[in-house]
């Protein structure tokens, strides 16, 4: 089930797209979208979520869309929505991987004639990951606080930042 497409990579997640890297970005979407959602919800709740989104079930569309709620314990949860979260996660993995390229001489760093790559930190790759994970955590916190509605939840906590 495709939630995001290359068209989602605009504004904050903007990438320069060509015929070559559009295909490459699509393969990253195909790879990481389902992985991220299964880790977010767990296998059984992910399957129910997919069915629920197709049927426009409000308990699943709520998780898909952006929301801000304050729980009974005072915690405020801000979710930018699943599309924003997935776009940020794919953006991170794609941007991280294109900083280096596999060649016959091993892994090399790309350099332009009049430019040099900046580190992932300065390229805002880290901040995009953190923003995506804030939404990921907000969704998980909301679901775990509402286990009576989502009893099959078995999601996995994401690391603050995967290794570069």
C-alpha positions in Angstrom: 0.0 0.0 0.0 1.7 3.2 -1.2 1.1 6.0 1.2 3.8 8.4 -0.1 5.1 9.1 -3.6 8.0 11.2 -5.0 5.5 14.1 -5.1 5.7 14.3 -1.3 9.3 15.4 -1.4 8.7 19.2 -1.6 9.2 22.1 0.8 11.0 20.8 3.9 11.8 17.5 2.3 12.6 18.8 -1.1 15.0 16.7 -3.2 16.3 17.5 -6.7 14.7 14.8 -8.8 15.9 13.5 -12.2 14.9 10.5 -14.2 17.6 8.5 -12.5 17.1 9.4 -8.9 13.3 9.4 -9.1 13.5 5.7 -9.7 16.0 5.3 -6.9 13.8 7.4 -4.5 10.8 5.2 -5.5 12.7 2.1 -4.5 13.5 3.8 -1.1 9.8 4.5 -0.6 9.0 0.9 -1.5 11.6 -0.4 1.0 11.2 1.9 4.0 7.4 2.8 4.0 6.2 -0.7 5.0 9.1 -1.3 7.4 8.4 2.0 9.2 4.7 1.3 9.5 5.1 -2.2 10.8 7.6 -1.0 13.3 5.2 1.8 14.3 2.2 -0.4 14.9 3.4 -4.0 15.0 2.3 -6.5 12.4 -1.2 -7.1 13.5 -2.2 -3.5 14.1 -0.5 -2.5 10.8 -2.7 -5.0 8.9 -5.8 -3.6 10.7 -4.7 -0.1 10.0 -4.3 -0.8 6.2 -7.8 -2.3 6.2 -9.2 0.6 8.3 -7.7 3.3 6.1 -9.3 1.7 3.1 -12.6 1.6 4.8 -12.2 5.1 6.2 -12.5 3.8 9.8 -12.2 6.9 12.1 -9.9 5.2 14.6 -7.4 4.5 11.9 -7.8 7.7 9.9 -7.2 9.6 13.1 -3.7 8.0 13.4 -3.0 8.8 9.7 -3.9 12.5 9.9 -2.1 15.2 11.9 -3.4 15.7 15.5 -2.7 17.5 18.7 -4.1 16.0 21.9 -3.5 16.4 25.6 -3.7 13.2 27.5 -5.2 12.9 31.0 -1.7 12.9 32.5 -1.0 16.3 30.9 1.3 15.1 28.1 0.7 17.0 24.8 1.1 14.9 21.7 1.7 16.6 18.3 1.6 14.4 15.2 2.2 15.9 11.8 0.6 12.8 10.3 1.8 9.5 8.8 2.6 11.0 5.4 4.9 13.6 6.9 6.5 11.0 9.2 7.1 8.6 6.3 8.4 11.3 4.1 10.9 12.3 6.8 12.0 8.7 7.4 12.5 8.0 3.7 14.2 11.4 3.2 16.7 10.5 6.0 17.7 7.1 4.5 17.8 8.4 1.0 19.8 11.5 1.8 22.2 9.6 4.0 22.9 7.0 1.4 23.4 9.4 -1.5 26.2 11.2 0.4 28.5 8.3 -0.5 28.5 6.2 -3.7 29.7 2.7 -4.4 32.4 2.5 -7.1 34.9 -0.1 -8.4 37.4 1.5 -5.9 35.0 1.1 -2.9 32.8 3.7 -1.3 33.6 7.2 -2.4 32.2 10.6 -1.5 30.8 12.6 -4.4 32.3 16.0 -5.1 31.2 18.6 -7.6 33.7 20.7 -9.6 32.9 23.8 -7.7 31.3 22.4 -4.6 31.8 20.0 -1.7 29.3 17.9 0.2 28.4 19.0 3.7 28.0 16.6 6.6 24.6 15.1 7.3 24.3 17.4 10.3 24.7 20.5 8.3 22.5 19.2 5.5 19.6 19.1 8.0 19.3 15.3 7.6 19.3 14.8 11.3 16.6 17.4 12.0 14.4 15.8 9.4 14.8 12.4 11.2 14.1 14.0 14.6 10.9 15.6 13.3 9.7 12.4 11.7 10.4 10.5 15.0 8.6 13.1 17.0 5.4 12.2 15.0 6.3 8.5 15.2 6.5 8.7 19.0 3.4 10.8 19.3 1.4 8.2 17.4 2.8 5.4 19.5 2.2 7.2 22.8 -1.4 7.9 21.7 -2.0 4.3 20.7 -0.4 2.9 23.9 -2.6 5.3 26.0 -5.6 4.0 24.1 -5.0 0.2 24.2 -8.7 -0.4 24.7 -9.2 1.0 21.1 -5.9 -0.5 19.7 -5.4 -3.8 21.7 -3.2 -5.4 19.1 -0.5 -2.6 19.3 3.0 -4.1 19.5 5.1 -1.3 17.9 8.9 -0.9 18.3 10.5 2.3 19.7 12.7 4.0 17.1 16.2 5.1 17.9 16.8 8.8 18.2 19.2 8.7 15.3 20.4 5.7 13.3 24.1 5.4 12.7 25.4 7.5 9.9 
